[in-house]
Amino acid sequence: MQINSITVYYGAILAVSDLSVTVDAGEIVTLIGANGAGKSTVLRCISGLVRPTSGEILFEGQPIHTMAPSAIVRLGIGHAPEGRRVFANMSVHENLELGAYTRTDKRSVREDLDKMLVAFPRLKERIAQSAGTLSGGEQQMLAIARALMGRPRLLLLDEPSLGLAPFLVRDIFAIIREINERGTTILLVEQNAHMALGVANRGYVVDTGSVVMSDLASRLLHDDQVRKAYLGEV
């Protein structure tokens, strides 16, 4: 995927300014930065939920920045949004089925649902429960599994560790690594810069809507400026 010089306004407010990002097939790429830096807006642009004022977004060479969200999902892009956004009054099973709403291959949908319950055993234990009764960590697992039910080639993850206890954060990042190892490309927005850079191949530092630094994740993890500004180290 290629994001070329996108600029985004919310009314008169500049949210993203001339931002460019590349995500190659098979990678985990992370966007790190302070809250309000524009990271989530970038994901929303990719998903078609927000239209850039200028610039373009290409997926496998095809422009997608003017497409409807449903068309973007059909191309192979899944999105697990910030705040999980599960359907609280529906069961875990129903939430997972909704993740495959663009698919007509019912047999393989059932097979994929079974795979999700193997990958996320906590969801299997709670398959008939209303999603709103799950813990925060379980809801995050459900949001990721629901996005995977669309068989995305590119998975957008927005703040997957937000509000979770440290042991659950480790679980979620282990799942992210496993998803990638199975062949799914991932673009990760995450305020926990240490964990994000630990799992990613490459990273972009976003500040006030612009990319101010990009490098291999391992280099950013040991960069003095990044350590001081985003890792809480002096």
C-alpha positions as CSV (number, residue, x, y, z in Angstrom):
1,M,0.0,0.0,0.0
2,Q,1.2,3.5,-0.8
3,I,0.0,6.7,0.8
4,N,1.1,9.7,-1.3
5,S,1.1,13.1,0.3
6,I,-2.4,13.1,1.8
7,T,-3.8,16.1,3.6
8,V,-7.0,15.9,5.7
9,Y,-9.1,18.6,7.2
10,Y,-11.9,18.2,9.7
11,G,-13.8,21.4,8.9
12,A,-11.2,24.1,9.4
13,I,-8.9,21.9,11.5
14,L,-5.8,20.4,9.8
15,A,-5.6,16.8,10.9
16,V,-3.0,15.3,8.5
17,S,-0.5,17.3,6.4
18,D,1.2,16.1,3.3
19,L,1.8,12.6,4.8
20,S,3.3,9.7,2.9
21,V,3.6,6.1,4.1
22,T,4.5,2.8,2.4
23,V,3.5,-0.6,3.6
24,D,5.0,-3.5,1.7
25,A,3.4,-6.9,1.5
26,G,4.2,-9.1,4.5
27,E,5.3,-6.3,6.8
28,I,4.2,-4.9,10.1
29,V,4.5,-1.1,9.9
30,T,3.6,1.0,12.9
31,L,2.7,4.7,13.2
32,I,3.7,6.1,16.6
33,G,3.2,9.5,18.1
34,A,1.3,11.5,20.7
35,N,-2.5,11.3,21.1
36,G,-4.1,13.6,18.5
37,A,-1.2,13.4,16.1
38,G,-3.4,12.2,13.2
39,K,-2.5,8.5,13.3
40,S,-6.1,7.2,13.5
41,T,-7.2,9.6,10.8
42,V,-4.7,8.0,8.4
43,L,-6.3,4.6,9.1
44,R,-9.8,6.0,8.6
45,C,-8.7,7.5,5.2
46,I,-7.4,4.0,4.1
47,S,-10.8,2.5,5.1
48,G,-12.8,5.2,3.2
49,L,-14.4,6.6,6.4
50,V,-12.6,9.9,5.8
51,R,-11.8,11.4,2.4
52,P,-8.4,13.2,2.1
53,T,-8.5,16.8,0.8
54,S,-5.6,16.0,-1.4
55,G,-3.1,13.2,-2.2
56,E,-3.8,9.6,-3.0
57,I,-3.9,6.1,-1.5
58,L,-3.0,3.1,-3.6
59,F,-3.6,-0.5,-2.7
60,E,-1.9,-3.0,-4.9
61,G,-1.5,-0.2,-7.5
62,Q,-5.2,0.7,-7.4
63,P,-6.4,4.1,-6.2
64,I,-8.8,3.6,-3.3
65,H,-9.1,7.1,-1.7
66,T,-12.4,7.8,-3.5
67,M,-14.0,4.4,-3.0
68,A,-16.8,3.5,-0.6
69,P,-15.8,1.6,2.6
70,S,-17.6,-1.5,1.5
71,A,-15.7,-1.6,-1.7
72,I,-12.4,-1.2,0.2
73,V,-13.3,-4.1,2.4
74,R,-13.9,-6.3,-0.7
75,L,-10.5,-5.4,-2.0
76,G,-8.9,-7.0,1.1
77,I,-8.5,-4.4,3.7
78,G,-9.8,-5.0,7.2
79,H,-10.0,-2.5,10.1
80,A,-10.1,-3.1,13.8
81,P,-10.9,0.4,15.0
82,E,-9.9,2.2,18.2
83,G,-12.3,1.5,21.0
84,R,-13.1,-2.0,19.7
85,R,-16.6,-1.0,18.4
86,V,-18.1,-4.5,18.9
87,F,-21.8,-4.9,18.5
88,A,-22.6,-5.0,22.3
89,N,-26.1,-6.5,22.1
90,M,-25.1,-9.2,19.6
91,S,-23.3,-12.5,20.5
92,V,-19.7,-13.2,19.9
93,H,-20.8,-15.6,17.1
94,E,-22.9,-13.0,15.5
95,N,-20.1,-10.4,15.6
96,L,-17.8,-12.8,13.9
97,E,-20.3,-13.6,11.2
98,L,-20.7,-9.9,10.5
99,G,-17.0,-9.7,9.9
100,A,-17.6,-11.9,6.8
101,Y,-20.6,-9.9,5.5
102,T,-19.0,-9.3,2.1
103,R,-18.3,-13.0,1.5
104,T,-20.6,-15.4,-0.2
105,D,-18.5,-18.6,0.3
106,K,-20.5,-19.9,3.2
107,R,-18.5,-23.1,3.7
108,S,-15.1,-21.3,4.0
109,V,-16.7,-18.7,6.2
110,R,-17.6,-21.5,8.6
111,E,-14.1,-22.9,8.4
112,D,-12.6,-19.4,9.1
113,L,-14.9,-19.0,12.1
114,D,-13.7,-22.3,13.5
115,K,-10.1,-21.1,12.9
116,M,-10.8,-17.9,14.8
117,L,-12.1,-19.9,17.8
118,V,-8.9,-21.9,17.7
119,A,-6.7,-18.8,17.5
120,F,-8.8,-17.0,20.2
121,P,-9.8,-19.7,22.7
122,R,-11.4,-17.2,25.1
123,L,-13.9,-16.3,22.4
124,K,-14.8,-19.9,21.9
125,E,-15.6,-20.1,25.7
126,R,-17.9,-17.1,25.3
127,I,-19.3,-17.8,21.8
128,A,-22.9,-17.3,22.9
129,Q,-22.3,-14.3,25.2
130,S,-23.3,-10.8,24.3
131,A,-20.2,-8.9,23.2
132,G,-20.9,-6.2,25.6
133,T,-20.4,-8.5,28.6
134,L,-16.8,-9.4,27.6
135,S,-13.8,-7.9,29.3
136,G,-11.8,-5.2,27.5
137,G,-9.2,-7.7,26.4
138,E,-11.8,-10.1,25.1
139,Q,-13.5,-7.3,23.2
140,Q,-10.2,-6.4,21.6
141,M,-9.7,-10.0,20.6
142,L,-13.2,-10.0,19.1
143,A,-12.5,-6.8,17.1
144,I,-9.4,-8.3,15.6
145,A,-11.0,-11.7,14.9
146,R,-14.0,-10.0,13.3
147,A,-11.7,-8.0,11.0
148,L,-9.9,-11.2,10.1
149,M,-13.2,-12.9,9.1
150,G,-13.1,-10.7,6.0
151,R,-9.8,-12.5,5.0
152,P,-7.9,-9.2,4.6
153,R,-4.5,-9.0,3.0
154,L,-4.0,-5.7,4.8
155,L,-5.2,-5.4,8.4
156,L,-5.4,-2.0,10.1
157,L,-5.1,-2.1,13.8
158,D,-6.0,1.1,15.8
159,E,-4.7,1.2,19.4
160,P,-5.2,-2.5,20.1
161,S,-3.6,-2.2,23.6
162,L,-5.7,0.8,24.7
163,G,-7.0,0.4,28.3
164,L,-5.7,-3.1,28.7
165,A,-3.8,-4.6,31.6
166,P,-0.1,-5.3,30.9
167,F,-0.5,-9.1,30.7
168,L,-3.3,-8.7,28.2
169,V,-1.2,-6.3,26.1
170,R,1.5,-9.0,25.8
171,D,-1.2,-11.4,24.7
172,I,-2.6,-9.0,22.0
173,F,0.9,-8.3,20.6
174,A,1.7,-12.0,20.5
175,I,-1.5,-12.4,18.5
176,I,-0.5,-9.6,16.2
177,R,2.8,-11.2,15.5
178,E,1.1,-14.6,14.8
179,I,-1.4,-13.0,12.4
180,N,1.5,-11.5,10.5
181,E,3.5,-14.7,10.4
182,R,0.4,-16.4,8.7
183,G,0.8,-13.9,5.9
184,T,-1.3,-10.8,6.7
185,T,0.2,-7.4,6.2
186,I,-0.4,-5.1,9.2
187,L,-0.5,-1.3,9.6
188,L,-0.5,-0.7,13.4
189,V,-1.4,2.6,15.2
190,E,-0.3,2.3,18.8
191,Q,0.5,4.7,21.7
192,N,2.5,2.0,23.4
193,A,5.6,2.8,21.2
194,H,7.8,0.3,23.0
195,M,5.5,-2.6,22.2
196,A,4.7,-1.4,18.7
197,L,8.4,-1.0,17.7
198,G,9.2,-4.3,19.3
199,V,6.8,-6.2,16.9
200,A,7.1,-4.0,13.7
201,N,9.5,-4.2,10.8
202,R,9.4,-0.4,10.2
203,G,8.0,2.6,11.9
204,Y,6.9,6.2,11.2
205,V,6.8,8.9,13.9
206,V,3.8,11.2,13.3
207,D,3.7,14.6,15.0
208,T,0.9,17.1,14.4
209,G,-0.3,15.3,11.2
210,S,3.1,14.9,9.6
211,V,5.8,12.2,9.4
212,V,8.8,13.6,11.2
213,M,10.9,10.4,11.2
214,S,10.9,7.0,9.6
215,D,13.3,4.0,9.9
216,L,13.6,0.4,10.7
217,A,11.7,-0.3,13.9
218,S,14.8,-1.6,15.7
219,R,16.6,1.7,14.9
220,L,13.7,3.9,16.1
221,L,13.6,1.8,19.3
222,H,17.2,2.8,20.1
223,D,17.0,6.4,18.8
224,D,17.7,8.9,21.6
225,Q,15.1,11.3,20.4
226,V,12.4,8.7,20.1
227,R,13.3,7.2,23.4
228,K,13.0,10.5,25.1
229,A,9.8,11.7,23.4
230,Y,7.8,8.5,23.1
231,L,9.3,5.8,25.3
232,G,9.5,7.8,28.5
233,E,13.2,7.5,28.7
234,V,15.8,10.2,29.4
